[in-house]
Structures are given as structure tokens and as C-alpha cells.
């Protein structure tokens, strides 16, 4: 990919050439002085609604990162929120931003922040992270605050519960969002709602959930947090119109703000990912190791299970600590020490110098915390639903990838990007709960193509599902 700087001072313009499609990015507001490449790269994706993707370099989704980086990215959003909305500064703001910029001292800065008292918000506040990409980002931003709760949206169906909020993300490959708070008082009593996404292009997803909330749990104050904000003047006018129509306040906070323009023709072909029939390097049969299993047996949400599009019900319960069903500031205080304890135990289990830790789908934040304490040489990211074109070219965001049917939903294809062939010594794959072993076969076959000699499945909960033999 070829990206060119077209101007020097703000507004600053960059041109990205995505194999024929050209994306011009104009930066208009950059409060912390980030270089764009610190926060994102671009890639072409297979999507008729929007054929390109801003691939975050600080999110821990598509690109492998030091696991402390996405934790600090969420905190950076939190401190920017304090600055812009409450007119205050956070004592460690400059250290957080500098650690993100130079990718050094990330653990030291993160732990310094953790030692501080939580920032008490002036009124009860609910943070909502958007699935699947921003579940960890929202949780990390929320972790700075007291007098707050966290809830993330989900694409999954929980038949034992009623979704209190339903809304759509129109440009996504999975448009439907649901919210399953165990206690809907989270939505009833919170005075301010903070919506967290990694990037807003039009802002329509945020407007859709605001309409849904106002229809059942009317509020007066909303704040939209995002790493990147690319709304046009017309898009911003839509926010103003909705605020006037509903008699509410909608404020926005981002680390980088500007506009984009797209020209040229998008790629119109099948995505060529790793495939044993399409490359010369076919791995030997004995190179594939049966995965090892580690069950964490963490606190579960009782009598809650999922149902997929085939009608299959997974009896394994979800975890309490993810925020999927709501999490208070007080409850969240127990998440970090638990994750650190597990991470330090898994550190003793490691056998290689280069270790990849992978979250799965919406299950991102807790695996991120765990992997941050598994020692040096650990990279972290997650599986994703986004079909992205890989090109092994300098500065292009997605270099390679594998794909497989999701173990939770066979109709959904999952992808893992930027894992070079035979690069990692081992992979720790984190699953929130156990799944039918037959549904793991496509995923395990894809990992085989990467030439990884050791695969460990780290599973949060187990309940009456047959287990693979290690």
C-alpha cells in the first residue's frame, strides 16, 4: 500500500492507495498529537456498503500488539473524556499518551494508573461498548471510573433472557446488536450513557442505539467515545437534529478527528487467505499437535446459555466478569487481580519465546488482561468477522490471514489476520466457554496451516459439554 502526506500543518491530508481504491484522510483535530500510523492503517475489505477498513494499531483486534497497548488506548479515551466533557485533566495523561506513541513502558504506566483512586463521576453513568470490536475498548475506558457500570452489546442470542435494547449497525457484516443486562436498572437509573466504538464514520450506529434507549429508558445526556471520528458535516448535522428532536444532549469525544474521501474502484474478487491447495508450503502431518486444554472455572452467570441459527443450544454459561450482562465499578475491581493471577500461572506454562494470545469474537478484554501478565514475547489480538483482503506489501494493514467457521455460530466465518507462517512458537486461544468439540475442527485445521507446533485452549467455563482429549 502506498500512503502519501499531502499537507504539513492541520488540517493534514494523507492519501492511501488500496489496490485501486484511493482513500484520502484529512486530519482536522488531533488533541494528543498522534501520528496517524500510531493509531491506524488501512485495508481493503469485502463489503458492498464500505469496501475499506480502518485497521486499528492500538485495539488488539486485527493486528498483534503488546497487550498493554489496547488497555492504555481505552484509558486514553477515558482521560480525553475527562478533559472535554468535565474540564479536568488526569494526572497520568501525558504518560499514557507517550507510552502509546513510543510503545515503551506500557506495563509501568498501566500499573501506575491502576494504583490511583478511581475517578468518581458526578452522576451515575453507564458505559456501553459496541460488539464485537469495541468490547475491550469500552471496558478499558470504563475501568478508570467510579459511580459507573459497563455493558457491552452482543450479536449472540440468549434465549433465556429478553434483550432490553435492539438496534442495527448498517455497514457491518453482522448488523444486529442486542443488550442483555441482568438488571435493567442499569438502563433505568443511569443518568448519562457513554457509547464506545473504535471508529465512527457516519455515526449512524450511535444514533440507532440512542433512539432505542430513548424509546424505553429516556435520558438527557449521551457521550460517544471513539478512537477515530470521520463524520462529514452532514453526519454531524444528523447528531444535532436528533438531539433537538429528542430534546437531549449528544457530545462526542475522539483521539483523532477528520474527514475521508473515497475514489477509484474497490477490489471485486474472492479473498485469498492461507489454503493448503493454494500455496507450495504444505505442512507435514506430524507437525499438528492436538490442542491442550486449560479450564479456568470462573464465576458464571447462572442459567444463561446461547442458541445459534441452527437451533443448537450451548449449555455452557457465560462469564460474569466480561460486562456482557452488566458490571459495576466495584465488581470490576476484582477483574484485574484475577486476570493477573491467571496470567502469571500461564506464564509458567509457556514453552516458547514468541507466544500469540488470541481472544475470540466479543471475548477480548479478559484475555487481554491475562495475556499482559504472561511475560515477555507475548502478542495479543482477536478473531474477527471482517473479511479483509491481505496483501504482503509495506504499510498495508493486513499481510495474511486464515478463516474458519465460528465454533459458536457455524453460519459465521471468523478470521485471524497477520499471523506469519511458522512465526509463533505457540498460541493460547481464549474461549469464554466450552463448545462442542466437533465445532472446533474447522478452526483447528486452519491453525494447522500456520505451522504452529503448540496450541492451548484456555476456556472460561465448562458445563456438560464433551471435552477434547488433550
C-alpha positions as CSV (number, residue, x, y, z in Angstrom):
1,X,0.0,0.0,0.0
2,X,1.2,3.5,-0.8
3,X,0.3,6.3,1.6
4,X,1.4,9.9,1.0
5,X,1.3,13.1,3.1
6,X,-0.3,15.8,1.1
7,X,0.0,18.7,3.6
8,X,2.1,19.6,6.6
9,X,0.0,21.5,9.2
10,X,-3.5,20.9,10.4
11,X,-5.6,20.2,8.5
12,X,-3.2,17.5,7.4
13,X,-4.1,15.2,4.5
14,X,-3.0,11.6,3.7
15,X,-3.6,9.5,0.6
16,X,-3.9,5.7,0.9
17,X,-3.9,3.6,-2.3
18,X,-5.8,0.3,-1.6
19,X,-5.1,-1.7,-4.8
20,X,-7.1,0.7,-7.0
21,X,-9.4,2.3,-4.4
22,X,-8.0,5.6,-3.0
23,X,-8.9,6.9,0.4
24,X,-8.0,10.5,1.3
25,X,-7.9,11.2,5.0
26,X,-7.9,14.8,6.3
27,X,-7.0,15.2,10.0
28,X,-8.7,18.3,11.5
29,X,-8.4,17.7,15.2
30,X,-5.6,15.8,17.0
31,X,-5.6,16.8,20.7
32,X,-2.8,14.5,21.7
33,X,-0.6,14.9,18.6
34,X,-0.8,11.3,17.4
35,X,0.8,10.3,14.1
36,X,-2.0,8.6,12.1
37,X,0.1,5.4,11.7
38,X,0.3,5.1,15.5
39,X,-3.5,4.6,15.6
40,X,-4.4,3.0,12.3
41,X,-3.6,1.6,8.9
42,X,-6.0,0.9,6.1
43,X,-7.0,-2.2,4.2
44,X,-9.5,-3.2,1.5
45,X,-12.3,-5.4,2.7
46,X,-15.1,-7.3,1.0
47,X,-18.2,-5.2,1.8
48,X,-20.6,-3.7,-0.7
49,X,-21.5,-0.9,1.8
50,X,-18.0,0.2,2.5
51,X,-15.1,-1.5,0.8
52,X,-12.3,-0.4,3.1
53,X,-11.5,-0.6,6.8
54,X,-9.5,1.5,9.2
55,X,-7.5,-1.2,10.9
56,X,-6.6,-0.1,14.4
57,X,-3.0,-0.5,15.6
58,X,-4.0,0.0,19.3
59,X,-7.1,-2.1,19.6
60,X,-5.9,-5.7,19.7
61,X,-8.3,-6.9,17.1
62,X,-6.8,-7.4,13.6
63,X,-3.2,-6.5,14.4
64,X,-1.0,-8.3,17.1
65,X,0.0,-5.8,19.8
66,X,1.7,-5.6,23.2
67,X,-1.4,-6.4,25.3
68,X,-0.9,-3.3,27.5
69,X,-1.3,-1.1,24.4
70,X,-5.1,-1.6,23.9
71,X,-5.6,-1.3,27.7
72,X,-3.9,2.1,27.6
73,X,-5.8,3.1,24.4
74,X,-9.1,2.7,26.3
75,X,-7.7,4.7,29.2
76,X,-6.6,7.4,26.7
77,X,-10.2,7.7,25.6
78,X,-11.2,7.9,29.3
79,X,-8.8,10.8,30.0
80,X,-9.8,12.7,26.9
81,X,-13.5,12.3,28.0
82,X,-12.5,13.9,31.3
83,X,-10.8,16.8,29.5
84,X,-13.5,17.5,27.0
85,X,-16.7,16.8,29.0
86,X,-15.7,17.6,32.6
87,X,-13.0,20.1,32.0
88,X,-10.5,18.2,34.1
89,X,-7.1,16.6,33.5
90,X,-5.9,13.2,34.6
91,X,-2.5,13.1,36.4
92,X,-1.0,10.4,34.2
93,X,-2.4,11.7,30.9
94,X,1.0,12.5,29.3
95,X,2.5,9.2,30.4
96,X,-0.4,7.3,28.9
97,X,-0.2,9.1,25.6
98,X,3.6,8.9,25.4
99,X,3.5,5.1,26.1
100,X,1.1,4.7,23.2
101,X,3.2,6.8,20.9
102,X,6.6,5.0,21.5
103,X,5.2,1.6,22.7
104,X,7.5,1.6,25.7
105,X,7.0,1.4,29.4
106,X,3.4,0.3,28.7
107,X,3.2,-2.0,31.8
108,X,4.8,0.5,34.1
109,X,2.3,3.2,33.0
110,X,-0.7,0.9,33.2
111,X,0.2,-0.3,36.7
112,X,0.8,3.3,37.8
113,X,-2.8,4.2,36.6
114,X,-4.2,1.2,38.4
115,X,-2.7,2.3,41.7
116,X,-4.6,5.6,41.5
117,X,-8.1,6.0,43.0
118,X,-10.9,5.7,40.5
119,X,-12.3,9.0,39.1
120,X,-15.7,9.4,40.6
121,X,-18.2,10.6,38.0
122,X,-20.6,13.3,39.2
123,X,-23.7,11.2,38.3
124,X,-24.4,7.5,37.7
125,X,-23.0,6.6,34.3
126,X,-23.4,3.6,32.0
127,X,-20.7,2.8,29.5
128,X,-21.8,0.7,26.6
129,X,-19.2,-0.9,24.4
130,X,-20.1,-1.9,20.8
131,X,-19.7,-5.6,19.8
132,X,-17.6,-7.0,18.6
133,X,-14.7,-4.7,18.0
134,X,-15.1,-2.3,20.9
135,X,-16.0,-4.7,23.8
136,X,-12.5,-4.4,25.3
137,X,-12.0,-0.7,24.4
138,X,-15.2,0.2,26.2
139,X,-14.2,-1.9,29.2
140,X,-10.8,-0.3,29.4
141,X,-12.2,3.2,29.2
142,X,-14.8,2.3,32.0
143,X,-12.0,0.9,34.2
144,X,-10.9,4.4,35.2
145,X,-14.2,5.4,36.8
146,X,-16.3,5.0,39.9
147,X,-20.1,5.5,40.1
148,X,-20.3,3.7,36.7
149,X,-21.4,0.5,35.1
150,X,-20.3,-1.3,32.0
151,X,-22.4,-3.3,29.5
152,X,-21.4,-4.4,26.0
153,X,-23.7,-5.2,23.1
154,X,-23.7,-8.6,21.6
155,X,-24.5,-10.3,18.3
156,X,-25.4,-13.6,20.1
157,X,-28.9,-14.8,21.0
158,X,-29.6,-15.7,24.7
159,X,-33.0,-17.5,24.7
160,X,-33.4,-17.4,28.5
161,X,-33.3,-13.6,28.5
162,X,-35.1,-10.7,26.8
163,X,-32.9,-8.2,25.0
164,X,-33.6,-4.8,26.5
165,X,-32.2,-2.9,23.5
166,X,-32.1,-3.9,19.9
167,X,-30.5,-1.8,17.2
168,X,-28.5,-2.1,13.9
169,X,-25.1,-1.3,12.6
170,X,-25.9,-0.8,9.0
171,X,-22.5,-1.1,7.3
172,X,-21.4,-4.1,9.3
173,X,-21.3,-7.8,8.3
174,X,-23.3,-8.5,11.4
175,X,-25.9,-5.7,11.7
176,X,-28.0,-6.7,14.7
177,X,-27.0,-5.7,18.2
178,X,-28.7,-6.8,21.4
179,X,-28.2,-5.9,25.1
180,X,-28.9,-8.4,27.9
181,X,-28.4,-6.7,31.3
182,X,-29.1,-9.0,34.2
183,X,-30.6,-5.9,36.0
184,X,-32.3,-3.5,33.7
185,X,-31.9,-0.8,36.4
186,X,-28.6,-0.2,34.7
187,X,-30.5,1.4,31.9
188,X,-33.3,2.9,34.1
189,X,-31.2,4.7,36.7
190,X,-28.1,5.8,34.8
191,X,-28.2,9.5,34.2
192,X,-25.5,9.6,31.4
193,X,-24.9,7.0,28.7
194,X,-21.5,6.7,27.2
195,X,-21.3,4.8,23.9
196,X,-17.9,3.4,23.0
197,X,-16.8,2.4,19.5
198,X,-13.4,2.1,17.9
199,X,-14.3,4.3,14.9
200,X,-17.3,6.3,13.7
201,X,-17.7,7.1,10.0
202,X,-21.3,8.3,9.8
203,X,-22.3,7.8,13.4
204,X,-25.5,6.1,12.4
205,X,-24.9,3.1,14.8
206,X,-24.7,5.5,17.8
207,X,-27.8,7.3,16.6
208,X,-29.6,4.0,16.3
209,X,-28.9,2.9,19.8
210,X,-29.8,6.4,21.2
211,X,-33.2,6.1,19.5
212,X,-33.6,2.6,21.0
213,X,-32.7,3.8,24.5
214,X,-34.9,6.9,24.3
215,X,-37.8,4.6,23.3
216,X,-37.6,2.6,26.6
217,X,-35.3,4.4,29.1
218,X,-35.3,8.1,28.2
219,X,-32.1,10.1,29.1
220,X,-30.9,13.6,28.7
221,X,-27.1,13.1,28.2
222,X,-25.2,11.0,25.8
223,X,-21.5,10.9,25.0
224,X,-20.0,9.0,22.1
225,X,-16.3,7.9,22.6
226,X,-14.3,6.7,19.6
227,X,-10.6,6.4,18.7
228,X,-11.4,7.9,15.3
229,X,-14.2,10.2,14.1
230,X,-14.6,10.6,10.3
231,X,-18.1,12.2,10.2
232,X,-18.9,14.6,7.5
233,X,-20.6,18.0,8.1
234,X,-23.9,16.4,7.1
235,X,-23.3,13.5,9.5
236,X,-22.6,15.9,12.3
237,X,-25.8,17.8,11.4
238,X,-27.7,14.5,11.9
239,X,-26.4,14.4,15.5
240,X,-27.6,17.9,16.1
241,X,-31.0,17.2,14.5
242,X,-31.6,14.1,16.6
243,X,-30.6,15.9,19.8
244,X,-33.0,18.7,19.0
245,X,-35.8,16.2,18.1
246,X,-35.4,14.2,21.3
247,X,-34.5,17.2,23.5
248,X,-31.3,15.6,24.6
249,X,-27.5,16.4,24.6
250,X,-25.2,14.3,22.4
251,X,-21.5,15.0,22.8
252,X,-18.6,13.3,21.0
253,X,-15.0,12.6,22.1
254,X,-12.2,11.1,20.0
255,X,-8.4,10.8,19.8
256,X,-8.3,11.8,16.1
257,X,-10.9,13.6,14.1
258,X,-11.3,14.5,10.4
259,X,-12.9,13.5,7.1
260,X,-12.4,10.9,4.4
261,X,-13.0,10.9,0.7
262,X,-13.0,7.8,-1.5
263,X,-12.3,7.4,-5.2
264,X,-11.4,4.7,-7.6
265,X,-12.8,1.1,-7.8
266,X,-12.8,-1.3,-5.0
267,X,-11.5,-4.8,-5.4
268,X,-14.1,-7.3,-6.7
269,X,-12.7,-10.8,-6.2
270,X,-12.5,-13.6,-3.8
271,X,-10.3,-13.2,-0.8
272,X,-7.2,-15.4,-1.0
273,X,-6.2,-16.5,2.5
274,X,-3.9,-19.3,3.7
275,X,-5.0,-22.5,2.0
276,X,-3.1,-25.8,1.6
277,X,-4.1,-26.1,-2.0
278,X,-3.0,-22.6,-3.0
279,X,0.5,-22.4,-1.6
280,X,3.6,-24.6,-2.1
281,X,4.4,-25.0,1.6
282,X,2.2,-27.8,2.8
283,X,3.0,-28.8,6.4
284,X,3.8,-32.3,7.4
285,X,1.0,-34.4,9.1
286,X,3.0,-34.8,12.3
287,X,3.5,-31.0,12.7
288,X,0.0,-30.7,14.0
289,X,-0.3,-31.1,17.8
290,X,-3.6,-32.0,19.5
291,X,-4.6,-28.9,21.5
292,X,-4.1,-28.8,25.2
293,X,-7.0,-27.7,27.4
294,X,-7.0,-25.4,30.4
295,X,-10.3,-24.7,32.2
296,X,-10.4,-21.6,34.4
297,X,-13.8,-22.3,36.1
298,X,-14.5,-18.6,36.6
299,X,-17.7,-17.1,38.0
300,X,-20.6,-17.9,35.7
301,X,-23.9,-16.2,35.0
302,X,-26.4,-18.8,36.2
303,X,-28.9,-20.4,33.8
304,X,-27.8,-18.4,30.8
305,X,-26.9,-20.1,27.6
306,X,-26.9,-19.3,23.9
307,X,-28.8,-20.6,20.8
308,X,-27.3,-20.4,17.3
309,X,-29.1,-20.2,13.9
310,X,-29.3,-24.0,13.7
311,X,-31.2,-24.2,16.9
312,X,-28.3,-25.7,18.8
313,X,-28.1,-24.7,22.5
314,X,-24.8,-24.4,24.1
315,X,-25.3,-25.3,27.8
316,X,-22.1,-23.7,29.0
317,X,-22.8,-20.5,30.8
318,X,-21.2,-17.1,30.0
319,X,-18.8,-15.4,32.4
320,X,-19.9,-12.8,34.9
321,X,-16.7,-10.6,34.5
322,X,-17.0,-9.6,30.8
323,X,-19.6,-7.0,31.2
324,X,-21.9,-8.8,28.7
325,X,-24.6,-8.7,31.3
326,X,-23.6,-5.6,33.2
327,X,-20.7,-4.9,35.6
328,X,-20.4,-2.2,38.3
329,X,-17.2,-0.3,39.1
330,X,-17.0,-2.2,42.4
331,X,-17.3,-5.6,40.7
332,X,-14.7,-4.6,38.1
333,X,-12.1,-4.1,40.9
334,X,-11.9,-7.8,41.2
335,X,-11.2,-8.5,37.5
336,X,-7.6,-7.2,37.3
337,X,-6.1,-9.2,40.2
338,X,-7.9,-12.4,39.0
339,X,-6.5,-11.9,35.4
340,X,-3.0,-11.2,36.7
341,X,-3.1,-14.4,38.8
342,X,-4.1,-16.5,35.8
343,X,-1.6,-14.7,33.6
344,X,1.2,-15.5,35.9
345,X,0.2,-19.1,36.1
346,X,0.1,-19.4,32.3
347,X,3.5,-17.7,32.1
348,X,4.9,-20.8,33.9
349,X,3.2,-23.0,31.4
350,X,4.8,-21.3,28.4
351,X,7.4,-23.2,26.4
352,X,8.3,-20.8,23.6
353,X,9.8,-17.3,23.3
354,X,7.2,-16.0,20.8
355,X,3.7,-16.6,22.1
356,X,0.5,-15.4,20.5
357,X,-2.6,-14.9,22.7
358,X,-5.9,-14.7,20.9
359,X,-9.2,-13.5,22.1
360,X,-12.3,-14.8,20.3
361,X,-15.0,-12.6,18.9
362,X,-16.6,-10.4,21.7
363,X,-14.4,-12.1,24.4
364,X,-11.5,-9.7,24.3
365,X,-10.9,-7.7,27.5
366,X,-10.3,-10.5,30.0
367,X,-7.9,-12.5,27.6
368,X,-6.1,-9.2,27.0
369,X,-5.6,-8.6,30.7
370,X,-4.5,-12.2,31.2
371,X,-2.0,-12.2,28.3
372,X,-0.4,-8.9,29.6
373,X,0.9,-10.9,32.6
374,X,2.2,-13.9,30.7
375,X,5.7,-12.5,30.3
376,X,7.9,-11.1,27.5
377,X,7.5,-12.0,23.9
378,X,3.6,-12.1,24.1
379,X,1.5,-10.6,21.3
380,X,-2.3,-10.3,21.6
381,X,-5.2,-9.8,19.2
382,X,-8.5,-11.5,18.4
383,X,-10.6,-13.3,15.9
384,X,-12.9,-11.1,13.8
385,X,-15.9,-11.3,11.5
386,X,-14.5,-8.8,8.9
387,X,-13.4,-10.3,5.5
388,X,-10.3,-8.3,4.6
389,X,-8.1,-8.6,1.5
390,X,-4.5,-9.5,2.5
391,X,-1.5,-8.1,0.6
392,X,2.1,-8.7,1.7
393,X,3.1,-5.1,1.0
394,X,4.8,-2.5,3.2
395,X,2.4,-0.3,5.2
396,X,-0.6,-2.3,4.2
397,X,-2.6,-3.3,7.3
398,X,-3.4,-7.0,6.6
399,X,-0.5,-9.1,5.4
400,X,-2.1,-12.6,5.6
401,X,-4.9,-14.5,7.3
402,X,-6.8,-17.7,8.0
403,X,-10.5,-18.3,8.2
404,X,-12.9,-20.9,9.7
405,X,-16.5,-21.4,10.8
406,X,-17.1,-19.9,14.2
407,X,-17.3,-22.5,16.9
408,X,-20.3,-20.6,18.4
409,X,-22.2,-20.0,15.2
410,X,-21.3,-22.1,12.1
411,X,-23.0,-19.7,9.7
412,X,-20.5,-17.0,10.7
413,X,-17.0,-17.0,9.3
414,X,-14.2,-16.0,11.6
415,X,-10.8,-14.6,10.5
416,X,-7.4,-14.3,12.1
417,X,-5.0,-11.9,10.4
418,X,-1.3,-11.1,10.5
419,X,0.0,-14.4,11.8
420,X,3.1,-15.2,9.7
421,X,3.7,-18.8,8.7
422,X,5.7,-20.7,11.3
423,X,6.4,-17.5,13.2
424,X,5.0,-18.2,16.7
425,X,6.2,-21.0,18.9
426,X,2.7,-21.4,20.5
427,X,-0.8,-20.0,20.6
428,X,-3.0,-19.6,23.6
429,X,-6.6,-19.3,22.3
430,X,-9.1,-18.0,24.8
431,X,-12.7,-19.2,24.7
432,X,-15.3,-17.7,27.1
433,X,-17.0,-21.0,27.4
434,X,-16.7,-24.6,26.2
435,X,-18.1,-25.6,22.8
436,X,-18.9,-28.8,21.2
437,X,-15.6,-30.3,20.1
438,X,-16.8,-31.1,16.6
439,X,-17.3,-27.3,16.1
440,X,-13.6,-26.7,16.8
441,X,-12.4,-28.8,13.9
442,X,-12.5,-26.1,11.2
443,X,-10.6,-23.7,13.5
444,X,-8.0,-26.3,14.4
445,X,-7.5,-27.2,10.8
446,X,-6.9,-23.6,9.9
447,X,-4.3,-23.2,12.7
448,X,-2.6,-26.2,11.4
449,X,-1.8,-24.3,8.2
450,X,0.1,-21.7,10.2
451,X,2.7,-24.3,11.3
452,X,2.3,-23.6,15.0
453,X,3.5,-26.6,17.0
454,X,1.6,-25.9,20.2
455,X,-1.9,-24.8,20.7
456,X,-3.5,-24.3,24.1
457,X,-7.2,-23.7,24.5
458,X,-7.9,-21.6,27.6
459,X,-11.6,-22.0,28.5
460,X,-13.5,-19.8,31.0
461,X,-16.4,-22.2,31.9
462,X,-17.4,-25.7,31.3
463,X,-20.8,-27.4,31.7
464,X,-22.0,-30.7,30.4
465,X,-20.2,-30.4,27.0
466,X,-17.9,-33.2,25.9
467,X,-14.3,-32.3,26.0
468,X,-11.5,-32.9,23.5
469,X,-8.8,-35.3,24.8
470,X,-5.5,-33.4,25.2
